[in-house]
Structures are given as C-alpha cells and as structure tokens.
Amino acid sequence: MTFLLTRRNVAQLIASLAVTPITQAHAGRIIELHGGGFQPVSIAISPFVGDDAAQTVTSIINNNFKRSVFLKPVDISALGPNAAPPDQRPDLAAFKTIDAQYVLTGRAQRIGEGRLKTEFRLFDVTTGEQISGQQYATDSANIRRVAHMLSDAVFTRITGEKGFFDTRIVFVDESGAKDNRKKRLAIMDQDGANVHYLTHGEELVVTPRFSPSSQEITYMAFSAEDDPKVLLMNIENSQRDIVGNFPGMTFSPRFSPDGQKIIMSLSQGSSTNLYAMDIRSRATTRLTETTAIDTSPSYSPDGSQIAFESDRGGSQQIYIMSASGGGAKRISFGGGRYSTPVWSPKGDYIAFTKQSGGNFSIGVMKTDGTGERILTEGFHNEGPTWSPNGLFIMFFREAGGGGGPKIYMVDVFGRSEIIVPTPGYASDPAWGPLQG
Amino acid sequence: MRFSRSKPGVIVSLAAHIGLFIAAMTLFATTDKFEDAAEMIPIDVVSDSELNSVVKGERTAKEVKPGPRVDKLADKQDTPPEPPLNQAEKDKPAPPQQAQKLPEPSSSSEAQKLSSPPTPEKQQEAKTAEPKPAPATKDKTATEDEKPEIEEAEVIKPKPPKRPKFEAETKDITPPTPKPPPRLKADELAKLLENKKKLEEADKAEKEPKPKSGEENTLASKFSASSIMNLLTREAAQRRAATGQELKTASLGAPEGAADKLSATMESRIAAYIHDHYHPCWASALSLGGATFAPVVEFHLSREGALEGRPQLMNPSNNPVEQARGEQALQAVRRCSPMKIPDDFMPFYDQTLRDITIRFQDSH
C-alpha cells in the first residue's frame, strides 16, 4: 500500500491536527446539545431612578427591547419597587425567581442648565457580576437618543451584535385620496418617533436611499412637467442636487458602500441600463449594455459586486455582476419573479421581493442564490431595506381593500414581525446607519 | 520554322547560350564549400602545475581568520534584541477591549473611565465636519414626546434633525470582562501534566504501596502524548486500571472500580438525561451571525448534582458574537444547575457525571 503525499492529504492532516485539542481531549464524552428553537434572552429592566426623565428613559428602553425580538423584558412587578436600587447590587436571587438572565438598573436626572445625566449597570443574574455600565451626559433635548444609545450598548453586550436602536428611517409619507395621493419624503427614528418632513409634496417621490457615510439621501422625483430624475439631498440643510443630467429617465438610485458613488438605472428607448456616477466628479460609467430592463442595483458591502434585477432572460430575475460591469450571473431560480435585491450589510444574504401565485413576498437568499427563505407573504409586500446590523428587514405592505401601505419590520429569520408606527400611510422605507 | 544561312543569328545565339551554360556548370562544380562557422567559446588553459599552486598556499603568509557569519552580525548591534518570549507568553490572549477597573455598584462615578462607545470626542469631531443645520433647535421639540408628532406634519419646511452634542462626561462604568481562559498550548499542557503527575505521585507515595524498583521507569516509558488526556480524566484512567501491568499503579479512579460495569446503554441513558436537563436553558437567540460557532463547556458536578466551581469555556473566541454565544452557553449551564442525579446513575458518577462536557450547537 502506498501513500501519496498530495496537497489534499497534507491539508487533511493539518486539519486533523488543528482540531485535536478539543476532539481528542473529550473523545466520546462530549454531549452534543442542539438549540431547542428560538428563545429570546430575558432581561429585567428595573425602573430608572431620578426625575421624570428616568421614566421616559425606562419607557424607551422597554419599548426598544420589546421590538428587538432577541431580548425579552420580563415583568418585575412581583419583586416590588426596590428590587434593584441603582447604586447597589440587585437581589439576584429574587430575579432568578422571575427567570431573568440579566438585570438592568440605572439613573436619569436633569443636573441643571438643561443638562441630563444618565447611567446604567447591567448584571448577569447567574454569576451576580456587573458585566457592563456606562454614563452619559448631554443636553436634555437628546433624551431619546441617550435612551437609544443605552439600548444599543446593552444589546451589543448581550448579543455581540451591533445595535440598531439609534438609527433613523427615511420613508415616503402618503396622504390623501388614493387616486390623488400626496407623497412626501419624511424621516423618523427607527421606533417611529421624531417624524420630520423633507419635501413639500408638490412632486411625487419614490425609492429614497440613505447614504451609509453621510447625512445625505438620494431618491427619484417626478411631476407632471418634468421627467423622472434622481436627486441628492442633504438632510441637514435640505439642499438638493440633480444627480446627472441624462437624456432620458433615471430612477432606482442607491449609494455605494463608501458613499462616494450613486448607481442607478437610465432608461433610453426600450432599454434600461445601469450607470454609476461619482458624486464629486460627476463622472459616469455605464455598467450594463442590454436591450432589456436592468434596474434596482445594490452594491455588496465591500463594493466589489452589484446585485440587480433584469428581464434579460425573459422574466424579472436577480443577477450579480462585478462592480465594474460585465459577467452578470443569474442567481434566482425559484418559481416566480424576483425584484428589488438588496445586499445585507453583513454580506451574507440578499433580500428580495418575490411575486408568485398572486402574492408578493419578502425573502432572503444567500449570495449564490441558495438557501432562499421567505420571511413574509401577502397581498403586496415590497421594498426591503436592511438594518445596519443586518439582523432586521423593514418593508412596506398593502393589505388590499382600498387602504394604503404601512411599514413593517421582520427579523432575518422571520421569527417576529412588528408594525412601525407612522403618522399615516407610508411606503419605501430606507434604513439609515447607526448615528453614534 | 526554318533555318536560313542568310540569317545565322539564331544559330549563333543558340550556340552562345549552350556554351555559356556549359561554362557555368563547370565553374560552379569546382567552387569550394563555405566553411562552417565555429562557435567561439572562451576557455582558459590551466596547466597541472598552475592548478597545484592554486591550493598550495605560502608558509610566510599571514593567517587569515574567517570573517563573521552573516547571521552573527546582529550580535554586534548596539541594541541587543529582546530575549525570545516563551511559548506561554506568546500565546497569551489579547486583553479585552474594556479591560478597565471594575467599580463596585456603590462606588462613586469619579473612578470610572472613559467609555469606548460612544466617545464624545468623536461626536464632536463628526459634528464639526458636517454642515450645521440651519434650524438648530427645531427638532428638539419632538424629542420629549414618545409618540410621533403628527402635528408636525403641518410643517412644510424640512426640519433636519439635529445631531445631539455629547460631552466628554460620557463615561464607561463597564467592569472588565473576565478574561477567557487561554487555550492550552502544547508546552502549557505539558506543564499542566507535569504538575498533575507530581500531585498524583505525591498521592501515590502517601496512599499506595511503593512500586517495585524499576517500575517508575516502566511507567515513564509508557507515558505518551496519546495518554495525556487519559491522565486528565479520571474515567479514562479508571478504565485503563483494569488492564495489564498498570493494575499495580495508583488508580486515578473510584475505589469501587465500576468502570467495567458501565454499559453502552447506561452511558447513552445518562448522556440523554444530561442533554434533556440542559436543553431548556440553551437559548439559540444568539445564533445569528455566529451559527457556525459551537461553544464547548466543561463543568463539574458534585454527587448532589450541584455545580462545582465555574464552568469553563474550552474554545473561547475573540469574535464578539461568538463571545456572546459562549457566555450564553456558560449561562445555560449555570441556570440549569443543580441537576438532580437519579439513584441508578450514582454508581457511574465518577465516570459520567463528575466531569461533563457539552457542545452547544445551533438548532437544526
């Protein structure tokens, strides 16, 4: 018997040596325990002490964690009001009785001259140790942001994932009768608070997109007088610019991951192709050259690839190509039509809208097209957008029956779906980056 | 065609051509061949005597000492290199990012250190880099309310939300996260084994009859890498004690020697019991993004089923998501302890229940 020392053999040998410390140490004695399904981490939020600001902060944190899917606030009313004073170690034995894994205590109070001081401590109930604690001082007007930042710090400490509470959403606010609907760009916190309007409603606006690196958005606007065009707006000062001046209709814009480019569709004649434009130099690069309709482009997080939808094969499907164009490869092969691909900030999934059997679904698939998972399905679901930590997807839904669209949020595993409160009907959400 | 004597040109021309042809054939036949071009190869001719004189040397010449080797030149540098770290130091895990002093909950906040996220300096820098919003205070009115301000829908002029200012007073009161136990490297493992062996030998000296002369060497010769983990686990040593010459050595196992009574069925029953006991406490909520990482936790139970000491994560990670997942696995062990041990399992306590290792995996 001969032994060929091939590269594969060597690789296998090295791999077997690499796992030796664990596998050999416990050979035959490791009990394999698989997760028993989804079970959120339970956290007891002791009411923050202080003045009226403490109540506001506690309420915002509670609301954030309830919506977080992965953390579950537990009811601590049975423990009495003094179960966890802010400057002392809480009675952890008592918190074990209500099945809390973590205890959050804190204080928030105004300290004069319009200042607000907020602090928190996070305890692991099983060890009794304080595992995190921070203190914030800011203007009292920023009380909501402080509560969101505090929520992010706790969420990150427990899950290891980045937070998403201190983020904002740009969306299209819809009001008025259905046949004469007024559409305005609006911005709000991720929990629906702090709504502000960015446009007046004199023109229709769709597909707003947040810049990942600056306080800018890009969107498409059109009116009865003008062709549809892509605009760039600074949300700090409301200054607007037209992105490119093309002889044709431009739409479906989106920023590159570094925020330096905008990729969009340009419709000329019967064909629609993709173009990338450098925001500063306004230099434009044509990326596709077909007689089909290529649209809804979305960069991969590293900026090396672009996912887009195209009907070049006969029906709307999702394709991937190099960021410099060329070599497009179809990745969607399920039944139905696929559109609006959006690459996850983590790079692991592509979210999409799927039209099949008269329904519109929101789903995710791996970047090679495998592992398709439908997260929600119904009469009309569309326009997925990722949270900056890649754990949630926001989209809009029309239930049918003459109503209007509303914004919803679902986690990437489809475990929980919640509505995002908006003043009226709302569509086309775009999730912004963490503000911290 | 006819030849005419009055017109001899054709005949003359024909004769001239024939003559010319014959002459040419004769001349070319005698021409010398071109010589083949010889390739020029420079050579030096060295005679035997010259070759001998090359290696002969001279008696009157000075002795030539060999120059320093290239790799020795480093010794002559002004700043000597630092001594190499031993392996244990090299493998020391990086300290956690927030390795700051843990304040007691009752301690004052003055002792607390600056936070990592969010750093107020960065806030201010970012703010200066960005254009200031014109209506600097307008959005602040909305911050006090929990509900979205529908009234502000009336506002036509866009109100850019103002980024809040956070002062340098933002402090981190985060205690340092406990250092994950470092992975055992080969030399550390050897050191550990050495210490363990010494302890065992001390125990042997006290409790067991001394082995006959020469048996120590026999034992030493039996010591091999494959037996390392057997030494670390009492169960394995117990099983080994039932065979061969090692019966004469000190047993690391239980005095009742129940190893041979543990059937595969019983072992499976006990494993299933442990699995079912800890299963409810294993939350898979943190599997997102870290689903490929399966923390392995080793812990010890008393005969009453109580947790002895701290459960230990055997494969700690530097990845934040995996760290959190590891913590959840440790929590699962703590939350589900104690574990009531059924009476029929007690005879096998030493083999199966004293030391337990669980690999916490994602749900299927």
Interface residues (C-beta under 8 A of the other chain):
Chain A: P21 I22 Q24 A25 H26 A27 R29 I30 I31 E32 L33 H34 G35 G36 G37 F38 Q39 P40 V41 T56 S59 I60 F70 P86 D87 Q88 R89 Q101 K117 E119 R121 D124 T126 T127 E129 Q130 I131 S132 G133 Q134 Q135 Y136 A137 T138 D139 A141 N142 I143 R144 R145 V146 M149 D152 A153 T156 R157 I158 T159 G160 E161 R168 D173 S175 I187 M188 G192 A193 N194 V195 H196 Y197 L198 T199 H200 S214 Q215 N234 I235 E236 N237 S238 K346 D348 G390 L391 V412 F413 P421 T422 P423 G424 Q435 G436
Chain B: L102 P103 E104 P105 S106 S109 Q112 S115 P117 P118 E130 P131 K132 P133 A134 T137 D139 K140 A142 T143 E144 D145 E146 K147 P148 E149 I150 E152 A153 V155 I156 K157 P158 K159 P160 P161 R163 P164 K165 F166 E167 E169 T170 K171 D172 I173 T174 P175 T177 P178 R183 L184 M229 L232 T233 E235 A271 I274 H275 Y278 H279 P280 W282 A283 S284 A285 L286 S287 L288 G289 G290 V296 E298 M314 N315 N319 P320 V321 E322 Q323 A324 R325 E327 Q328 L330 Q331 R334 R335 D355 I356 T357 I358 R359 F360 Q361 D362 S363 H364
